[in-house]
């Protein structure tokens, strides 16, 4: 496998990681509006 082929095979992986990061940020933003966790728990840390 050449270097260019290896780089190209990493692109989909990086895309998946980026999408997963966006999903986590969006879930955190939704949770901040009164989602699944207790806001008092956040202040305890």
PQR file of N, CA, C, O and H, with PARSE charges and radii, in Angstrom:
ATOM      1  N   UNK A   1       0.846  -1.203   0.000 -0.4000 1.5000
ATOM      2  CA  UNK A   1       0.000   0.000   0.000 -0.0000 2.0000
ATOM      3  C   UNK A   1       0.879   1.250   0.000  0.5500 1.7000
ATOM      4  O   UNK A   1       1.744   1.413   0.860 -0.5500 1.4000
ATOM      5  N   UNK A   2       0.646   2.121  -0.968 -0.4000 1.5000
ATOM      6  CA  UNK A   2       1.451   3.344  -1.049 -0.0000 2.0000
ATOM      7  C   UNK A   2       0.946   4.387  -0.056  0.5500 1.7000
ATOM      8  O   UNK A   2      -0.131   4.249   0.525 -0.5500 1.4000
ATOM      9  H   UNK A   2      -0.057   1.988  -1.667  0.4000 1.0000
ATOM     10  N   UNK A   3       1.746   5.427   0.121 -0.4000 1.5000
ATOM     11  CA  UNK A   3       1.353   6.473   1.084 -0.0000 2.0000
ATOM     12  C   UNK A   3       0.049   7.152   0.678  0.5500 1.7000
ATOM     13  O   UNK A   3      -0.806   7.411   1.525 -0.5500 1.4000
ATOM     14  H   UNK A   3       2.620   5.539  -0.351  0.4000 1.0000
ATOM     15  N   UNK A   4      -0.106   7.442  -0.618 -0.4000 1.5000
ATOM     16  CA  UNK A   4      -1.326   8.123  -1.055 -0.0000 2.0000
ATOM     17  C   UNK A   4      -2.560   7.253  -0.807  0.5500 1.7000
ATOM     18  O   UNK A   4      -3.618   7.764  -0.438 -0.5500 1.4000
ATOM     19  H   UNK A   4       0.589   7.231  -1.305  0.4000 1.0000
ATOM     20  N   UNK A   5      -2.426   5.948  -1.008 -0.4000 1.5000
ATOM     21  CA  UNK A   5      -3.555   5.058  -0.748 -0.0000 2.0000
ATOM     22  C   UNK A   5      -3.891   5.029   0.733  0.5500 1.7000
ATOM     23  O   UNK A   5      -5.062   4.997   1.113 -0.5500 1.4000
ATOM     24  H   UNK A   5      -1.567   5.533  -1.308  0.4000 1.0000
ATOM     25  N   UNK A   6      -2.868   5.040   1.557 -0.4000 1.5000
ATOM     26  CA  UNK A   6      -3.101   5.009   2.997 -0.0000 2.0000
ATOM     27  C   UNK A   6      -3.805   6.292   3.445  0.5500 1.7000
ATOM     28  O   UNK A   6      -4.729   6.248   4.257 -0.5500 1.4000
ATOM     29  H   UNK A   6      -1.917   5.066   1.248  0.4000 1.0000
ATOM     30  N   UNK A   7      -3.365   7.429   2.912 -0.4000 1.5000
ATOM     31  CA  UNK A   7      -4.013   8.697   3.271 -0.0000 2.0000
ATOM     32  C   UNK A   7      -5.480   8.683   2.850  0.5500 1.7000
ATOM     33  O   UNK A   7      -6.350   9.117   3.604 -0.5500 1.4000
ATOM     34  H   UNK A   7      -2.614   7.464   2.253  0.4000 1.0000
ATOM     35  N   UNK A   8      -5.749   8.185   1.650 -0.4000 1.5000
ATOM     36  CA  UNK A   8      -7.114   8.185   1.167 -0.0000 2.0000
ATOM     37  C   UNK A   8      -7.993   7.287   2.033  0.5500 1.7000
ATOM     38  O   UNK A   8      -9.164   7.601   2.245 -0.5500 1.4000
ATOM     39  H   UNK A   8      -5.042   7.832   1.037  0.4000 1.0000
ATOM     40  N   UNK A   9      -7.457   6.187   2.532 -0.4000 1.5000
ATOM     41  CA  UNK A   9      -8.259   5.280   3.350 -0.0000 2.0000
ATOM     42  C   UNK A   9      -8.549   5.878   4.728  0.5500 1.7000
ATOM     43  O   UNK A   9      -9.482   5.448   5.406 -0.5500 1.4000
ATOM     44  H   UNK A   9      -6.505   5.932   2.359  0.4000 1.0000
ATOM     45  N   UNK A  10      -7.760   6.859   5.141 -0.4000 1.5000
ATOM     46  CA  UNK A  10      -8.008   7.513   6.430 -0.0000 2.0000
ATOM     47  C   UNK A  10      -9.122   8.544   6.344  0.5500 1.7000
ATOM     48  O   UNK A  10      -9.736   8.874   7.359 -0.5500 1.4000
ATOM     49  H   UNK A  10      -7.001   7.208   4.591  0.4000 1.0000
ATOM     50  N   UNK A  11      -9.393   9.060   5.146 -0.4000 1.5000
ATOM     51  CA  UNK A  11     -10.395  10.121   5.020 -0.0000 2.0000
ATOM     52  C   UNK A  11     -11.767   9.736   5.552  0.5500 1.7000
ATOM     53  O   UNK A  11     -12.351  10.502   6.319 -0.5500 1.4000
ATOM     54  H   UNK A  11      -8.894   8.792   4.322  0.4000 1.0000
ATOM     55  N   UNK A  12     -12.302   8.583   5.177 -0.4000 1.5000
ATOM     56  CA  UNK A  12     -13.622   8.207   5.725 -0.0000 2.0000
ATOM     57  C   UNK A  12     -13.603   8.093   7.239  0.5500 1.7000
ATOM     58  O   UNK A  12     -14.581   8.432   7.904 -0.5500 1.4000
ATOM     59  H   UNK A  12     -11.828   7.961   4.554  0.4000 1.0000
ATOM     60  N   UNK A  13     -12.498   7.620   7.780 -0.4000 1.5000
ATOM     61  CA  UNK A  13     -12.385   7.505   9.236 -0.0000 2.0000
ATOM     62  C   UNK A  13     -12.417   8.882   9.885  0.5500 1.7000
ATOM     63  O   UNK A  13     -13.105   9.088  10.885 -0.5500 1.4000
ATOM     64  H   UNK A  13     -11.703   7.345   7.239  0.4000 1.0000
ATOM     65  N   UNK A  14     -11.667   9.828   9.312 -0.4000 1.5000
ATOM     66  CA  UNK A  14     -11.673  11.195   9.849 -0.0000 2.0000
ATOM     67  C   UNK A  14     -13.064  11.805   9.737  0.5500 1.7000
ATOM     68  O   UNK A  14     -13.503  12.526  10.633 -0.5500 1.4000
ATOM     69  H   UNK A  14     -11.109   9.661   8.499  0.4000 1.0000
ATOM     70  N   UNK A  15     -13.758  11.516   8.639 -0.4000 1.5000
ATOM     71  CA  UNK A  15     -15.115  12.032   8.458 -0.0000 2.0000
ATOM     72  C   UNK A  15     -16.046  11.491   9.542  0.5500 1.7000
ATOM     73  O   UNK A  15     -16.849  12.234  10.106 -0.5500 1.4000
ATOM     74  H   UNK A  15     -13.401  10.930   7.911  0.4000 1.0000
ATOM     75  N   UNK A  16     -15.933  10.204   9.828 -0.4000 1.5000
ATOM     76  CA  UNK A  16     -16.768   9.591  10.869 -0.0000 2.0000
ATOM     77  C   UNK A  16     -16.463  10.205  12.230  0.5500 1.7000
ATOM     78  O   UNK A  16     -17.374  10.477  13.013 -0.5500 1.4000
ATOM     79  H   UNK A  16     -15.281   9.601   9.370  0.4000 1.0000
ATOM     80  N   UNK A  17     -15.174  10.424  12.510 -0.4000 1.5000
ATOM     81  CA  UNK A  17     -14.783  11.040  13.785 -0.0000 2.0000
ATOM     82  C   UNK A  17     -15.347  12.455  13.876  0.5500 1.7000
ATOM     83  O   UNK A  17     -15.833  12.861  14.932 -0.5500 1.4000
ATOM     84  H   UNK A  17     -14.434  10.204  11.874  0.4000 1.0000
ATOM     85  N   UNK A  18     -15.284  13.211  12.775 -0.4000 1.5000
ATOM     86  CA  UNK A  18     -15.802  14.580  12.768 -0.0000 2.0000
ATOM     87  C   UNK A  18     -17.314  14.581  13.009  0.5500 1.7000
ATOM     88  O   UNK A  18     -17.819  15.387  13.791 -0.5500 1.4000
ATOM     89  H   UNK A  18     -14.889  12.881  11.918  0.4000 1.0000
ATOM     90  N   UNK A  19     -18.023  13.690  12.346 -0.4000 1.5000
ATOM     91  CA  UNK A  19     -19.479  13.603  12.519 -0.0000 2.0000
ATOM     92  C   UNK A  19     -19.816  13.218  13.959  0.5500 1.7000
ATOM     93  O   UNK A  19     -20.740  13.771  14.555 -0.5500 1.4000
ATOM     94  H   UNK A  19     -17.613  13.035  11.711  0.4000 1.0000
ATOM     95  N   UNK A  20     -19.067  12.275  14.507 -0.4000 1.5000
ATOM     96  CA  UNK A  20     -19.304  11.863  15.893 -0.0000 2.0000
ATOM     97  C   UNK A  20     -19.085  13.040  16.839  0.5500 1.7000
ATOM     98  O   UNK A  20     -19.837  13.213  17.798 -0.5500 1.4000
ATOM     99  H   UNK A  20     -18.317  11.825  14.023  0.4000 1.0000
ATOM    100  N   UNK A  21     -18.060  13.848  16.575 -0.4000 1.5000
ATOM    101  CA  UNK A  21     -17.800  15.030  17.403 -0.0000 2.0000
ATOM    102  C   UNK A  21     -18.950  16.021  17.340  0.5500 1.7000
ATOM    103  O   UNK A  21     -19.356  16.579  18.360 -0.5500 1.4000
ATOM    104  H   UNK A  21     -17.449  13.708  15.796  0.4000 1.0000
ATOM    105  N   UNK A  22     -19.473  16.237  16.136 -0.4000 1.5000
ATOM    106  CA  UNK A  22     -20.605  17.156  15.976 -0.0000 2.0000
ATOM    107  C   UNK A  22     -21.824  16.629  16.723  0.5500 1.7000
ATOM    108  O   UNK A  22     -22.543  17.397  17.363 -0.5500 1.4000
ATOM    109  H   UNK A  22     -19.143  15.783  15.308  0.4000 1.0000
ATOM    110  N   UNK A  23     -22.058  15.324  16.644 -0.4000 1.5000
ATOM    111  CA  UNK A  23     -23.200  14.720  17.338 -0.0000 2.0000
ATOM    112  C   UNK A  23     -23.076  14.923  18.843  0.5500 1.7000
ATOM    113  O   UNK A  23     -24.058  15.241  19.514 -0.5500 1.4000
ATOM    114  H   UNK A  23     -21.474  14.700  16.125  0.4000 1.0000
ATOM    115  N   UNK A  24     -21.871  14.739  19.373 -0.4000 1.5000
ATOM    116  CA  UNK A  24     -21.658  14.923  20.815 -0.0000 2.0000
ATOM    117  C   UNK A  24     -21.928  16.370  21.210  0.5500 1.7000
ATOM    118  O   UNK A  24     -22.579  16.630  22.223 -0.5500 1.4000
ATOM    119  H   UNK A  24     -21.073  14.480  18.829  0.4000 1.0000
ATOM    120  N   UNK A  25     -21.429  17.315  20.410 -0.4000 1.5000
ATOM    121  CA  UNK A  25     -21.650  18.738  20.707 -0.0000 2.0000
ATOM    122  C   UNK A  25     -23.143  19.063  20.670  0.5500 1.7000
ATOM    123  O   UNK A  25     -23.653  19.760  21.547 -0.5500 1.4000
ATOM    124  H   UNK A  25     -20.900  17.105  19.588  0.4000 1.0000
ATOM    125  N   UNK A  26     -23.833  18.564  19.664 -0.4000 1.5000
ATOM    126  CA  UNK A  26     -25.273  18.829  19.566 -0.0000 2.0000
ATOM    127  C   UNK A  26     -26.024  18.207  20.736  0.5500 1.7000
ATOM    128  O   UNK A  26     -26.934  18.829  21.285 -0.5500 1.4000
ATOM    129  H   UNK A  26     -23.419  17.998  18.951  0.4000 1.0000
ATOM    130  N   UNK A  27     -25.657  16.994  21.123 -0.4000 1.5000
ATOM    131  CA  UNK A  27     -26.331  16.350  22.263 -0.0000 2.0000
ATOM    132  C   UNK A  27     -26.075  17.124  23.544  0.5500 1.7000
ATOM    133  O   UNK A  27     -26.966  17.252  24.383 -0.5500 1.4000
ATOM    134  H   UNK A  27     -24.918  16.489  20.678  0.4000 1.0000
ATOM    135  N   UNK A  28     -24.863  17.640  23.701 -0.4000 1.5000
ATOM    136  CA  UNK A  28     -24.564  18.441  24.890 -0.0000 2.0000
ATOM    137  C   UNK A  28     -25.376  19.732  24.877  0.5500 1.7000
ATOM    138  O   UNK A  28     -25.871  20.159  25.920 -0.5500 1.4000
ATOM    139  H   UNK A  28     -24.139  17.535  23.020  0.4000 1.0000
ATOM    140  N   UNK A  29     -25.518  20.356  23.711 -0.4000 1.5000
ATOM    141  CA  UNK A  29     -26.279  21.597  23.604 -0.0000 2.0000
ATOM    142  C   UNK A  29     -27.750  21.344  23.942  0.5500 1.7000
ATOM    143  O   UNK A  29     -28.380  22.150  24.627 -0.5500 1.4000
ATOM    144  H   UNK A  29     -25.116  20.009  22.863  0.4000 1.0000
ATOM    145  N   UNK A  30     -28.287  20.240  23.468 -0.4000 1.5000
ATOM    146  CA  UNK A  30     -29.679  19.897  23.761 -0.0000 2.0000
ATOM    147  C   UNK A  30     -29.839  19.602  25.249  0.5500 1.7000
ATOM    148  O   UNK A  30     -30.830  20.004  25.859 -0.5500 1.4000
ATOM    149  H   UNK A  30     -27.775  19.586  22.911  0.4000 1.0000
ATOM    150  N   UNK A  31     -28.876  18.908  25.830 -0.4000 1.5000
ATOM    151  CA  UNK A  31     -28.943  18.569  27.249 -0.0000 2.0000
ATOM    152  C   UNK A  31     -28.884  19.830  28.110  0.5500 1.7000
ATOM    153  O   UNK A  31     -29.515  19.893  29.165 -0.5500 1.4000
ATOM    154  H   UNK A  31     -28.071  18.582  25.334  0.4000 1.0000
ATOM    155  N   UNK A  32     -28.124  20.838  27.662 -0.4000 1.5000
ATOM    156  CA  UNK A  32     -28.018  22.086  28.417 -0.0000 2.0000
ATOM    157  C   UNK A  32     -29.362  22.798  28.511  0.5500 1.7000
ATOM    158  O   UNK A  32     -29.592  23.564  29.446 -0.5500 1.4000
ATOM    159  H   UNK A  32     -27.611  20.787  26.805  0.4000 1.0000
ATOM    160  N   UNK A  33     -30.252  22.551  27.552 -0.4000 1.5000
ATOM    161  CA  UNK A  33     -31.558  23.205  27.566 -0.0000 2.0000
ATOM    162  C   UNK A  33     -32.544  22.472  28.472  0.5500 1.7000
ATOM    163  O   UNK A  33     -33.741  22.755  28.428 -0.5500 1.4000
ATOM    164  H   UNK A  33     -30.065  21.929  26.792  0.4000 1.0000
ATOM    165  N   UNK A  34     -32.075  21.552  29.277 -0.4000 1.5000
ATOM    166  CA  UNK A  34     -32.965  20.817  30.163 -0.0000 2.0000
ATOM    167  C   UNK A  34     -33.183  19.409  29.661  0.5500 1.7000
ATOM    168  O   UNK A  34     -34.317  18.941  29.560 -0.5500 1.4000
ATOM    169  H   UNK A  34     -31.103  21.322  29.313  0.4000 1.0000
ATOM    170  N   UNK A  35     -32.094  18.737  29.349 -0.4000 1.5000
ATOM    171  CA  UNK A  35     -32.181  17.400  28.776 -0.0000 2.0000
ATOM    172  C   UNK A  35     -32.140  16.313  29.824  0.5500 1.7000
ATOM    173  O   UNK A  35     -32.872  16.352  30.813 -0.5500 1.4000
ATOM    174  H   UNK A  35     -31.173  19.116  29.431  0.4000 1.0000
ATOM    175  N   UNK A  36     -31.269  15.335  29.594 -0.4000 1.5000
ATOM    176  CA  UNK A  36     -31.307  14.102  30.369 -0.0000 2.0000
ATOM    177  C   UNK A  36     -30.603  14.190  31.716  0.5500 1.7000
ATOM    178  O   UNK A  36     -30.887  13.386  32.604 -0.5500 1.4000
ATOM    179  H   UNK A  36     -30.675  15.303  28.790  0.4000 1.0000
ATOM    180  N   UNK A  37     -29.689  15.147  31.893 -0.4000 1.5000
ATOM    181  CA  UNK A  37     -28.951  15.163  33.161 -0.0000 2.0000
ATOM    182  C   UNK A  37     -29.425  16.299  34.062  0.5500 1.7000
ATOM    183  O   UNK A  37     -30.043  17.258  33.598 -0.5500 1.4000
ATOM    184  H   UNK A  37     -29.458  15.800  31.172  0.4000 1.0000
ATOM    185  N   UNK A  38     -29.128  16.177  35.354 -0.4000 1.5000
ATOM    186  CA  UNK A  38     -29.535  17.172  36.343 -0.0000 2.0000
ATOM    187  C   UNK A  38     -28.537  18.327  36.347  0.5500 1.7000
ATOM    188  O   UNK A  38     -27.348  18.092  36.563 -0.5500 1.4000
ATOM    189  H   UNK A  38     -28.626  15.398  35.730  0.4000 1.0000
ATOM    190  N   UNK A  39     -28.976  19.565  36.116 -0.4000 1.5000
ATOM    191  CA  UNK A  39     -28.052  20.712  36.117 -0.0000 2.0000
ATOM    192  C   UNK A  39     -27.277  20.842  37.426  0.5500 1.7000
ATOM    193  O   UNK A  39     -26.149  21.337  37.421 -0.5500 1.4000
ATOM    194  H   UNK A  39     -29.942  19.756  35.940  0.4000 1.0000
ATOM    195  N   UNK A  40     -27.852  20.411  38.537 -0.4000 1.5000
ATOM    196  CA  UNK A  40     -27.161  20.475  39.825 -0.0000 2.0000
ATOM    197  C   UNK A  40     -25.934  19.568  39.821  0.5500 1.7000
ATOM    198  O   UNK A  40     -24.946  19.850  40.500 -0.5500 1.4000
ATOM    199  H   UNK A  40     -28.768  20.009  38.541  0.4000 1.0000
ATOM    200  N   UNK A  41     -25.999  18.484  39.058 -0.4000 1.5000
ATOM    201  CA  UNK A  41     -24.868  17.563  38.956 -0.0000 2.0000
ATOM    202  C   UNK A  41     -23.686  18.245  38.276  0.5500 1.7000
ATOM    203  O   UNK A  41     -22.534  17.993  38.630 -0.5500 1.4000
ATOM    204  H   UNK A  41     -26.801  18.255  38.506  0.4000 1.0000
ATOM    205  N   UNK A  42     -23.965  19.106  37.304 -0.4000 1.5000
ATOM    206  CA  UNK A  42     -22.903  19.818  36.599 -0.0000 2.0000
ATOM    207  C   UNK A  42     -22.200  20.786  37.542  0.5500 1.7000
ATOM    208  O   UNK A  42     -20.979  20.924  37.481 -0.5500 1.4000
ATOM    209  H   UNK A  42     -24.901  19.312  37.016  0.4000 1.0000
ATOM    210  N   UNK A  43     -22.945  21.455  38.407 -0.4000 1.5000
ATOM    211  CA  UNK A  43     -22.349  22.412  39.337 -0.0000 2.0000
ATOM    212  C   UNK A  43     -21.543  21.741  40.434  0.5500 1.7000
ATOM    213  O   UNK A  43     -20.700  22.384  41.059 -0.5500 1.4000
ATOM    214  H   UNK A  43     -23.937  21.343  38.457  0.4000 1.0000
ATOM    215  N   UNK A  44     -21.786  20.465  40.679 -0.4000 1.5000
ATOM    216  CA  UNK A  44     -21.091  19.751  41.758 -0.0000 2.0000
ATOM    217  C   UNK A  44     -19.650  19.430  41.393  0.5500 1.7000
ATOM    218  O   UNK A  44     -18.826  19.190  42.275 -0.5500 1.4000
ATOM    219  H   UNK A  44     -22.471  19.943  40.171  0.4000 1.0000
ATOM    220  N   UNK A  45     -19.334  19.423  40.073 -0.4000 1.5000
ATOM    221  CA  UNK A  45     -17.978  19.059  39.649 -0.0000 2.0000
ATOM    222  C   UNK A  45     -17.002  20.184  39.897  0.5500 1.7000
ATOM    223  O   UNK A  45     -15.815  20.049  39.598 -0.5500 1.4000
ATOM    224  H   UNK A  45     -20.004  19.618  39.357  0.4000 1.0000
TER
END
